[in-house]
Amino acid sequence: MERPIISSRVDPKDCIFCRIVKRELPAYIVYEDTKYIAFLDKAPFSEGHTLVCPKEHGETIWDMNEQDIGGLFMIASRLSKAIVDAMQADGFRFVQNNGEAANQVVAHVHVHVVPVKKDDKGKMMGRIKISEDKMKDIADKITTKINNMNRISFRSLKNLEYPI
């Protein structure tokens, strides 16, 4: 049976996110464990816009098992707290697109964590340009917040099959 979602099929060896995981391409990585990685979006909607993705290649969420989907969103949820705090945001958006029709640009499953300010309410967000120095500063702030998060809640998750 043919897949009902049209996606830009890509070989994992050519996948941008797989190449970031293998350190073949640069990225501002803010979190990594054995199954997931999080890094700043190179064309963000806001400062601190972070992508959370599984290290294993899959084009859409349908390519993942339910446990790994849960793990992906759990990591995104946990990281959102550090991202919002680091960016002094008032809220955040999760965006998860599947297929070209849904505006999935990179054919590798990922969740966008987009911090927003109250002033952004009701506005359409466009991509912004951020200097390399500013990106490094943002990544450092987010990484520091992640490292300073309440580790007890992270440790308790190690007993589950979700990594942290």
ZAMARMAR-156644 format. One line per field, with one value per residue (C-alpha): residue number from 1; x, y, z; residue in one letter. Coordinates in Angstrom, 2 decimals, padded with zeros to 5 digits. Layout:
pos: [NUM / ...]
east: [X / ...]
north: [Y / ...]
up: [Z / ...]
code: [A / ...]
//
This chain:
pos: [1 / 2 / 3 / 4 / 5 / 6 / 7 / 8 / 9 / 10 / 11 / 12 / 13 / 14 / 15 / 16 / 17 / 18 / 19 / 20 / 21 / 22 / 23 / 24 / 25 / 26 / 27 / 28 / 29 / 30 / 31 / 32 / 33 / 34 / 35 / 36 / 37 / 38 / 39 / 40 / 41 / 42 / 43 / 44 / 45 / 46 / 47 / 48 / 49 / 50 / 51 / 52 / 53 / 54 / 55 / 56 / 57 / 58 / 59 / 60 / 61 / 62 / 63 / 64 / 65 / 66 / 67 / 68 / 69 / 70 / 71 / 72 / 73 / 74 / 75 / 76 / 77 / 78 / 79 / 80 / 81 / 82 / 83 / 84 / 85 / 86 / 87 / 88 / 89 / 90 / 91 / 92 / 93 / 94 / 95 / 96 / 97 / 98 / 99 / 100 / 101 / 102 / 103 / 104 / 105 / 106 / 107 / 108 / 109 / 110 / 111 / 112 / 113 / 114 / 115 / 116 / 117 / 118 / 119 / 120 / 121 / 122 / 123 / 124 / 125 / 126 / 127 / 128 / 129 / 130 / 131 / 132 / 133 / 134 / 135 / 136 / 137 / 138 / 139 / 140 / 141 / 142 / 143 / 144 / 145 / 146 / 147 / 148 / 149 / 150 / 151 / 152 / 153 / 154 / 155 / 156 / 157 / 158 / 159 / 160 / 161 / 162 / 163 / 164]
east: [000.00 / 001.36 / 001.77 / -001.01 / 001.42 / 003.57 / 006.97 / 010.31 / 011.86 / 015.53 / 018.19 / 019.44 / 023.00 / 021.77 / 019.44 / 020.47 / 019.40 / 021.11 / 024.27 / 023.95 / 023.59 / 026.82 / 028.53 / 028.99 / 027.15 / 027.40 / 024.52 / 023.96 / 023.13 / 021.43 / 020.51 / 021.47 / 020.94 / 021.10 / 017.85 / 017.13 / 018.90 / 017.82 / 019.40 / 018.57 / 016.69 / 018.94 / 015.94 / 013.97 / 010.57 / 011.89 / 015.05 / 015.42 / 013.39 / 014.63 / 014.17 / 013.86 / 014.24 / 014.98 / 018.48 / 017.07 / 015.89 / 012.18 / 010.39 / 007.06 / 005.68 / 004.12 / 007.64 / 008.04 / 006.64 / 004.29 / 006.84 / 009.37 / 006.68 / 005.93 / 009.63 / 010.03 / 007.20 / 008.31 / 011.77 / 010.24 / 008.00 / 010.88 / 013.14 / 010.37 / 010.64 / 014.34 / 013.83 / 011.01 / 013.03 / 016.24 / 014.45 / 012.28 / 009.29 / 005.67 / 004.68 / 005.65 / 004.33 / 004.86 / 004.74 / 005.09 / 004.55 / 004.22 / 004.64 / 005.12 / 001.45 / 001.93 / 005.02 / 007.52 / 010.76 / 013.22 / 012.11 / 013.16 / 010.69 / 011.07 / 009.17 / 009.58 / 009.65 / 009.01 / 009.18 / 006.79 / 006.27 / 002.93 / 003.51 / 003.48 / -000.13 / -002.29 / 000.63 / 001.77 / 005.39 / 007.94 / 011.45 / 014.09 / 017.84 / 020.10 / 023.87 / 026.19 / 027.35 / 023.76 / 022.94 / 025.88 / 024.73 / 021.17 / 022.43 / 024.61 / 021.66 / 019.39 / 022.08 / 022.77 / 019.05 / 018.83 / 021.88 / 020.39 / 016.93 / 015.60 / 017.56 / 015.34 / 012.52 / 014.97 / 016.54 / 013.16 / 012.51 / 015.57 / 013.56 / 011.18 / 012.28 / 012.39 / 015.91 / 016.82]
north: [000.00 / 003.42 / 005.98 / 008.57 / 011.34 / 012.89 / 013.63 / 014.63 / 011.22 / 011.46 / 008.87 / 009.09 / 009.65 / 012.84 / 013.97 / 017.29 / 016.26 / 012.85 / 014.68 / 016.98 / 013.91 / 012.50 / 015.91 / 016.20 / 019.54 / 022.27 / 023.10 / 024.85 / 021.74 / 022.45 / 018.91 / 015.36 / 011.89 / 008.40 / 008.74 / 012.46 / 015.68 / 019.32 / 022.24 / 025.79 / 026.27 / 028.02 / 029.99 / 030.62 / 032.19 / 033.63 / 033.73 / 030.33 / 028.43 / 024.89 / 021.66 / 018.40 / 015.23 / 011.55 / 010.53 / 007.63 / 008.70 / 008.67 / 011.07 / 011.43 / 010.63 / 007.50 / 006.12 / 006.03 / 003.64 / 005.10 / 004.86 / 006.91 / 009.45 / 009.82 / 010.18 / 012.86 / 014.98 / 014.40 / 015.73 / 018.67 / 019.45 / 019.32 / 021.43 / 024.00 / 025.05 / 025.83 / 027.54 / 029.78 / 030.67 / 031.36 / 033.56 / 035.28 / 034.32 / 034.41 / 031.16 / 028.72 / 026.82 / 023.23 / 022.67 / 019.21 / 018.94 / 015.71 / 015.78 / 018.50 / 019.55 / 020.32 / 022.45 / 019.88 / 021.26 / 018.62 / 015.02 / 013.90 / 013.86 / 016.90 / 019.11 / 022.88 / 024.53 / 028.21 / 030.62 / 033.56 / 036.86 / 038.38 / 040.99 / 038.12 / 037.22 / 037.19 / 037.89 / 035.67 / 034.82 / 035.02 / 033.66 / 035.96 / 036.28 / 036.00 / 036.53 / 033.62 / 035.40 / 035.82 / 032.17 / 031.03 / 033.27 / 031.90 / 028.30 / 028.97 / 030.46 / 027.53 / 024.95 / 026.62 / 026.54 / 022.87 / 022.03 / 023.90 / 022.33 / 020.23 / 017.04 / 014.98 / 014.94 / 014.03 / 011.23 / 009.69 / 009.34 / 007.13 / 004.33 / 004.54 / 003.59 / 007.24 / 008.71 / 011.98]
up: [000.00 / -000.92 / 001.85 / 001.90 / 002.91 / 000.23 / 001.68 / 000.23 / 000.57 / 001.38 / 001.98 / 005.59 / 004.32 / 002.63 / 005.43 / 006.97 / 010.47 / 010.24 / 009.18 / 012.22 / 014.47 / 012.92 / 013.30 / 009.55 / 009.57 / 012.21 / 014.53 / 017.83 / 019.85 / 023.17 / 024.24 / 023.34 / 024.74 / 023.25 / 021.24 / 020.76 / 019.88 / 020.07 / 018.24 / 017.22 / 013.96 / 011.40 / 010.08 / 013.27 / 013.85 / 017.13 / 019.21 / 020.86 / 018.21 / 018.79 / 016.84 / 018.77 / 016.76 / 017.11 / 016.08 / 014.10 / 010.67 / 009.97 / 007.66 / 009.44 / 012.84 / 011.31 / 010.91 / 014.71 / 017.29 / 019.90 / 022.70 / 020.72 / 019.78 / 023.48 / 024.23 / 021.56 / 022.94 / 026.53 / 025.68 / 023.78 / 026.77 / 029.25 / 027.05 / 026.45 / 030.10 / 029.75 / 026.38 / 027.66 / 030.76 / 028.82 / 026.27 / 028.91 / 026.79 / 027.87 / 026.18 / 023.45 / 020.46 / 019.48 / 015.74 / 014.19 / 010.42 / 008.43 / 004.67 / 002.11 / 002.23 / 005.94 / 005.19 / 006.43 / 004.98 / 006.24 / 005.73 / 009.21 / 012.11 / 014.35 / 016.76 / 016.67 / 020.10 / 019.37 / 022.32 / 022.01 / 023.79 / 024.69 / 021.97 / 019.39 / 020.21 / 017.10 / 014.76 / 011.95 / 012.58 / 009.79 / 009.68 / 011.16 / 010.68 / 013.71 / 013.68 / 014.45 / 017.64 / 018.80 / 017.93 / 020.07 / 022.92 / 022.68 / 022.60 / 025.66 / 027.57 / 026.75 / 027.55 / 030.89 / 031.77 / 030.76 / 032.88 / 035.84 / 035.58 / 038.40 / 037.73 / 040.04 / 037.51 / 034.75 / 036.83 / 037.65 / 033.92 / 033.47 / 035.05 / 032.12 / 028.67 / 027.65 / 027.78 / 029.43]
code: [M / E / R / P / I / I / S / S / R / V / D / P / K / D / C / I / F / C / R / I / V / K / R / E / L / P / A / Y / I / V / Y / E / D / T / K / Y / I / A / F / L / D / K / A / P / F / S / E / G / H / T / L / V / C / P / K / E / H / G / E / T / I / W / D / M / N / E / Q / D / I / G / G / L / F / M / I / A / S / R / L / S / K / A / I / V / D / A / M / Q / A / D / G / F / R / F / V / Q / N / N / G / E / A / A / N / Q / V / V / A / H / V / H / V / H / V / V / P / V / K / K / D / D / K / G / K / M / M / G / R / I / K / I / S / E / D / K / M / K / D / I / A / D / K / I / T / T / K / I / N / N / M / N / R / I / S / F / R / S / L / K / N / L / E / Y / P / I]
//
